[in-house]
Amino acid sequence: MTLQEAINTLDSVIPHPQNKMVDHEHFPIAAAWQECRKTLIAYTDMQDRHDTLMRRWEGMVEAIRRRIDAGTLTDDDKRLLDELNLPHGYDRRAQK
């Protein structure tokens, strides 16, 4: 079961706290689910943004690796490698 399927399942059985069918005894459960739901949806969005960022970084790293292999590092590339404390001849693939 995916996270979205789990959210949908719980949404189908736990009504919104403002629903007229929610009595005083079950109000805390409905309110708690709404808070959990907000957090889970925010987590899913954050995970998507993280995955997108990691794909971008992967592309940048691969571009710099190609420049290292070709010996065509620019001054900006060298500054980036210096900021990351990586040698200008660094290539992780050679270590495998």
N, C-alpha and C positions, 0 to 999 in steps of 0.2 A: 504494500500500500504506500502510495506517495504521500508527501506532506499535504498536498492540495486535496487529495482524496480524503484524508483524515479530517481536514478542516471542513470539507463539504459534508461528511458524515455527521460530525458533531453539530454543524449548523442545522442539519435536518432534524435533529432531536432536541436541541437546546434552543428554546426561543430567545429572542432579544429581551433584555430586562424590562423594557417598556411595554411588552406585549401584555394584553389584559389577562391572558391565561396564566401568567406567572404570579403565583401567590406569594405571600410574605415569607413562607418557609423555603421556597425555591429561588427567591430573588438573589441570594448570595451566589448560588451556583451559576445562574444566568449572567450575573455581573462579572463573575470570575472568568467565565468562558469568553466574554467580550474582550476583556483585558488580554487574555492569552491569545486570542485570535489576532488582535492588533499586533502583538509582539511577533507572532509567527509570520504574519504577512510582511512585517518590516524586515524580519530575518531573511525571508525569501528574496525580497528586493535587494537587500544588502549582499546576499550570496550571488545574485545575478550581476551586480555591479563589480563585485570582487572577481568573478570569473572573466568578465569583459576586460578588466584592468590587467589581469594576469595574461590574457591572450595578447594584449597590446605590448606588455613588457617582453613577452616571449619573442614577438616580432622584432622589437628593438634589439634585444640581445643577439638574435640570429643575424641581424644586419651588421652589428658590430663584429660578430665572429667572422662573417664573410670579409669584412674590411681587414681584420687581423690577418686572415689567411692570404689575402691579396696584397697586404702591406700598404693599404691606402687609408690608414686612419687619419681623420681630420683633427684639427686642434680641438674642436668641440668633443669629439670622441675621446681624445686623450684626457681632456679635463674630466669627462664623465668617469672614465676608468680611474683617474686619480682620486676623484671624490668617493668612489666605491672601494678604494684601496686595492685595486686590481692591477697587475702588471700589464703593460701594453702588449705583451706577447701571450697573454693568458688565453687559453682555450680549453674549456672543461672537457670537450670531446676527446682531447689527447690523453686525458687522465684515465679514461675508461678502459 
